[in-house]
């Protein structure tokens, strides 16, 4: 059910069924909270684009059968993640994010670079972002997670796909125990993906907004991935490698 993909040190979980349950956020001492606030304020001064909005954190993973995973989650804000930099603090929860493997019809994978206005400028990753909590009285389930993935794909790349067409493909655990819910999107021609992304960035410029992503690349091999300048998300190489190894001649999936 799990495979450690070295050298990146990212755990890969093959999950066929995902169940989510909400739990309360952990209690943080006033002293830890005060130090965390100072860490957060310093980060904001260094990067004013950071904001303290609502977000979902992972409070635990538990297997309830072969390839069937229960994920506990809690409502926090982005400020919560500053606690991981507080010496001795064990009350912080790992982040929970969605990502989308957007393939082309000739067997390549779209990767994207974060813009200078983001928390990770210049980093290459898959389209995606943090999972957002449901509204008042709402429930976060596997369908809601797919909705998060669909929203990120539309906002960042300009590709609109119904959530039900974004099946969960894998779950990863990487740096700072962060949990990634990886979905796959229907393959599209590379020219269509480039046109969609150009449309998103043009619309952002017209509104005076800096796009979250400033560049995309269509990768056909891990070697091509290694040629991209800049840091890579820790999960990127293992996921791209595993996905591309499932392609056969003519870009047809063999697994």
KOLMARTI-882241 format. One record per residue (C-alpha): x, y, z. Coordinates in steps of 0.2 Angstrom, whole numbers, plus 2048, in hexadecimal, padded with zeros to 3 digits. Layout:
residues N
XYZ ...
***
This chain:
residues 255
800800800 80F80B802 81F80E7F9 82D8197FE 8348227EF 8468267F2 8508317F0 84383E7F2 83D835803 82B8377FE 81F829803 8128247F6 80281C7FB 7F78137EE 7E58177F4 7D58117EC 7C98187F9 7CB828803 7C082C812 7C283D81B 7BD84182D 7BE852836 7C6854847 7CB862852 7DB86C850 7E886885D 7EA87386C 7F987F86B 80188787B 80189A87C 81489A87B 81589086B 80789A863 8108AA867 8218A3860 81789D851 80F8AE84E 8208B684E 8268A9841 8178AC836 8188BF837 82B8BE832 8268B3823 8188C081E 8258CE81F 8308C4813 8228C0807 8138CC809 8098C07FD 8068B480B 7F58B4813 7ED8AB822 7DE8A381A 7D5893820 7DC88381B 7DB87081E 7E9867827 7EC854829 7E984E83A 7ED83B837 7EC82D82A 7E581C82E 7E380C823 7D2804825 7D57F7817 7E07F3808 7E28047FF 7D480C809 7DA81B813 7D2826820 7D9837821 7D5842830 7D585582D 7D4865838 7D0877834 7DF882836 7E689282D 7F6894824 7FD89C834 7FC88A83C 80B884831 817891839 816885848 821879840 82F885842 82D887854 83A87D85D 83386F868 821872861 81886185D 80686885C 80786D849 7FE86383C 80585F82A 7FE86881C 7F185F810 7F18647FD 7EB85E7ED 7F485C7DD 7EF8577CB 7F984D7BF 7F48557AE 7FA84A7A0 7FB84E78E 7F4842780 80683E77B 80B83878D 813847795 80F84F7A5 80C8627A9 8178697B7 81687C7BC 8218897C4 81B8937D3 81C8A67D0 8268B27DB 8178B87E4 8148A67EC 81A89E7FC 8268937F1 82C89E7E3 8358957D4 82F8847DB 82A8777CE 81B86D7D2 80A8657CC 7FB8717CB 7F28717DC 7F28797ED 7EC8777FF 7DB86F803 7CF87C808 7C2878816 7AF877811 7A3885816 799886826 790875828 79986D819 7A285C819 7B2859811 7B2848808 7BB8417F9 7B084A7ED 7B485A7F6 7C78577F4 7C48547E1 7BB8647E1 7CB86D7E8 7D58647DB 7CA86A7CD 7CA87C7D3 7DD87C7D4 7DF8757C2 7D28827BC 7DA8917C5 7EC88D7C2 7EC8857B0 7DB88A7A9 7D68787A7 7C48757AD 7C08637B1 7B185C7BB 7B78567CC 7B08457C8 7BC8437BA 7CB8467C6 7CE8357CF 7D98347DD 7E982B7D7 7F582B7E6 7F88337F7 80A8397FB 81383E80C 82284980A 82B857812 82485C823 81884D822 80E857815 80084C80D 7FD84E7FB 7ED8477F3 7F28447E0 7E48447D3 7E58407C0 7DD84A7B3 7D78457A1 7E5847795 7E5856789 7F085B77A 7FF865780 7FA874775 7E987577E 7F287578F 7FD88378A 7EF88D783 7E588B793 7F489179D 7F78A0792 7E58A5794 7E68A47A7 7F68AE7A8 7EF8BB79C 7DF8BD7A6 7E98BF7B6 7F38CD7AE 7E38D67A8 7DD8D67BA 7EE8DC7C1 7F08CB7CA 8008C17CB 7FD8B07C5 8018A27D2 80B8997C4 8168A17B8 81C8937AD 8178817A8 8218737A0 81B863798 82785579E 829845795 83783D7A0 83E83F7B1 84E8457A8 8458547A1 83E8587B2 8508597B9 8548667AB 8488737B3 8508807BC 84B8847CE 8458797DD 83986B7DB 82B8667E7 8308567F0 82384C7E9 8258517D7 8338457D1 82B8367D9 81A8397D2 81F83E7C1 82B82F7C0 81D8237C6 81082A7BA 81B82A7AB 8208187AD 80E8147AB 80D81A799 80F80F78A 812812778 808820771 804827782 7F881A787 7F7815799 7FD80379D 7F98047B0 
***
